[in-house]
């Protein structure tokens, strides 16, 4: 699932070529385009640390990707990721 956005700012990092983490008001956020639903999934990663944000972003990406492969919706039929 390709990204819609092609250029990225200094405060945006690519996760697995399909998702972005970016900083907003000091906190890192996650964004990923879902082509089948034609919308973005946006989640806060609840951290100010870039390294932690990258780890959480990768975990969230893998979880969303697995849900998409199994046919779950983006609202998440699974419980939230434990912190």
C-alpha positions as CSV (number, residue, x, y, z in Angstrom):
1,X,0.0,0.0,0.0
2,X,1.9,3.0,-1.2
3,X,2.0,6.3,0.6
4,X,0.0,9.2,-0.8
5,X,2.6,11.7,0.3
6,X,5.9,11.8,-1.6
7,X,8.0,14.4,0.2
8,X,8.6,14.6,3.9
9,X,9.6,17.3,6.4
10,X,12.4,17.3,8.9
11,X,10.1,16.1,11.7
12,X,8.6,13.2,9.7
13,X,10.1,9.7,9.5
14,X,9.1,6.9,7.3
15,X,8.1,3.5,8.8
16,X,8.4,0.5,6.6
17,X,7.8,2.6,3.5
18,X,4.1,2.7,4.2
19,X,3.6,4.8,7.3
20,X,4.9,8.0,8.8
21,X,5.6,9.1,12.3
22,X,5.8,12.8,12.9
23,X,6.0,15.2,15.8
24,X,3.1,17.5,16.8
25,X,3.2,19.7,19.9
26,X,6.2,17.7,21.1
27,X,4.5,14.3,20.9
28,X,5.1,11.8,18.2
29,X,2.1,10.7,16.1
30,X,1.6,7.8,13.7
31,X,-0.2,8.1,10.3
32,X,-0.9,5.4,7.7
33,X,-3.1,5.5,4.5
34,X,-5.5,2.6,4.2
35,X,-6.4,2.3,0.5
36,X,-9.3,-0.1,0.9
37,X,-11.0,2.3,3.3
38,X,-9.7,5.4,1.6
39,X,-8.7,7.1,4.8
40,X,-5.8,7.6,7.2
41,X,-5.3,5.9,10.5
42,X,-3.9,8.4,13.0
43,X,-2.7,7.5,16.5
44,X,-0.6,9.2,19.1
45,X,2.4,7.3,20.2
46,X,2.4,9.1,23.6
47,X,6.1,9.8,23.7
48,X,8.5,12.7,23.2
49,X,11.5,10.3,22.6
50,X,12.2,9.6,18.9
51,X,13.7,6.2,19.5
52,X,10.6,5.1,21.5
53,X,8.4,6.6,18.8
54,X,10.1,4.6,16.1
55,X,9.7,1.3,18.0
56,X,6.0,2.0,18.8
57,X,5.4,3.1,15.2
58,X,6.8,-0.1,13.9
59,X,4.7,-2.2,16.4
60,X,1.5,-0.3,15.4
61,X,2.3,-0.7,11.7
62,X,2.8,-4.4,12.0
63,X,-0.4,-4.8,14.0
64,X,-2.5,-2.8,11.5
65,X,-0.9,-4.7,8.6
66,X,-1.8,-8.0,10.3
67,X,-5.4,-6.8,10.9
68,X,-5.7,-5.7,7.2
69,X,-4.4,-9.1,6.1
70,X,-7.1,-10.8,8.3
71,X,-9.8,-8.4,7.1
72,X,-10.3,-6.5,10.4
73,X,-11.5,-2.8,10.1
74,X,-9.3,0.1,11.0
75,X,-11.4,0.9,14.1
76,X,-9.7,-2.1,15.6
77,X,-11.5,-5.1,16.8
78,X,-8.4,-5.8,18.9
79,X,-7.6,-4.3,22.3
80,X,-5.1,-1.4,22.4
81,X,-1.4,-1.9,22.3
82,X,-0.1,-2.2,25.9
83,X,2.4,0.4,27.0
